[in-house]
């Protein structure tokens, strides 16, 4: 069974889980910081969620191209993320 579909091409054949790329303590620190953006930052007005969640938004105004923005979110936020 495919594990995660980062790519939607039909030739995507990865069948193993994603490798850990961060130590657990680093992942937890990042998750906690992103949870803070939701609970105390720009996301604090969102309704209470069923799962602890984290996220980050950003935008970029460019002088010679259209401006753009992004949002990334994830749940649950837990130890050893």
C-alpha positions as CSV (number, residue, x, y, z in Angstrom):
1,X,0.0,0.0,0.0
2,X,1.4,3.4,-0.9
3,X,2.5,5.5,2.1
4,X,1.5,9.2,1.7
5,X,1.1,10.7,-1.7
6,X,3.4,13.7,-2.0
7,X,3.3,13.1,-5.8
8,X,0.1,12.3,-7.7
9,X,1.9,10.9,-10.7
10,X,0.8,7.3,-11.6
11,X,4.4,6.1,-11.5
12,X,4.7,7.0,-7.8
13,X,5.8,3.6,-6.2
14,X,6.9,4.4,-2.7
15,X,5.6,1.7,-0.4
16,X,7.5,2.4,2.8
17,X,6.8,5.0,5.4
18,X,8.5,8.4,5.4
19,X,12.0,8.4,7.0
20,X,12.5,10.5,10.1
21,X,14.4,13.6,9.2
22,X,14.4,15.4,12.5
23,X,15.2,14.2,16.0
24,X,12.1,13.8,18.2
25,X,13.0,16.7,20.4
26,X,13.5,19.0,17.4
27,X,10.2,17.9,15.9
28,X,8.4,18.5,19.2
29,X,9.9,22.0,19.6
30,X,8.7,22.9,16.1
31,X,5.3,21.5,16.7
32,X,4.9,23.4,20.0
33,X,6.0,26.6,18.3
34,X,3.5,26.1,15.5
35,X,0.8,25.2,18.0
36,X,1.5,28.6,19.6
37,X,0.8,30.3,16.3
38,X,-2.7,28.8,16.4
39,X,-3.5,29.3,20.1
40,X,-1.9,32.7,20.7
41,X,-1.0,34.1,17.3
42,X,-2.9,34.8,14.1
43,X,-5.0,31.7,14.5
44,X,-6.2,32.4,18.0
45,X,-9.7,33.4,16.9
46,X,-10.4,30.0,15.3
47,X,-13.0,27.8,17.0
48,X,-11.7,25.1,19.3
49,X,-10.5,22.1,17.3
50,X,-11.2,18.5,18.1
51,X,-7.4,17.8,17.9
52,X,-4.5,20.0,19.1
53,X,-3.2,21.5,15.9
54,X,-0.4,23.8,14.7
55,X,0.1,25.9,11.6
56,X,1.9,28.9,10.1
57,X,1.0,31.5,7.5
58,X,3.0,33.9,5.6
59,X,2.8,36.3,2.7
60,X,5.2,38.0,0.3
61,X,4.7,41.2,-1.6
62,X,6.8,41.4,-4.7
63,X,7.6,44.6,-6.6
64,X,7.6,42.9,-10.1
65,X,5.3,39.9,-9.7
66,X,2.0,39.1,-8.1
67,X,2.0,38.8,-4.3
68,X,1.3,35.4,-2.8
69,X,0.5,33.9,0.6
70,X,0.7,30.4,2.1
71,X,-0.7,28.4,5.0
72,X,0.4,25.1,6.3
73,X,-1.4,23.2,9.1
74,X,-1.2,19.9,10.8
75,X,-2.8,17.8,13.6
76,X,-2.4,16.4,16.1
77,X,0.4,18.2,17.9
78,X,1.9,15.7,20.2
79,X,5.2,14.8,21.9
80,X,7.7,13.2,19.6
81,X,5.9,14.7,16.6
